[in-house]
Amino acid sequence: MTTDPRAALALLVSAFERHLEVSSTRRGEDDPSVIAAYDDLADAFEEYDSALYDAYGEMTPLDIYGADDDSDDEDDDEDDDSDEEVDGHDDEDGDDARTYVGLDDDEVDFEDTDR
């Protein structure tokens, strides 16, 4: 595992580029090269996020979702009745929705800088 966040970032960018490349030449829904690039991208992101946290105590606001999520602890959903936090982030509306849709208007500073 790479512990240098800059090296991990370089690998992440490379994985994004590879994923874009094979996605643009996809040969069907279950194209093995796209699936492999997807998995490599997820691994590179996890490595970057971990290296960033280890080096600076910071995390990205992103998370990987997929079939591997169930393998961590199959009974997480049954044991965790708390709607307050999901993977370390507050679930403000308690709906367990896990898709990033941007910031709410009240979370963005629309300060006019042209004055």
Secondary structure as UniProt FT lines:
FT   HELIX           5..24
FT   TURN            29..30
FT   HELIX           32..56
FT   TURN            67..68
FT   HELIX           69..72
FT   TURN            74..75
FT   HELIX           76..79
FT   STRAND          85..86
FT   TURN            87..88
FT   STRAND          89..90
FT   TURN            92..93
FT   HELIX           105..107
//
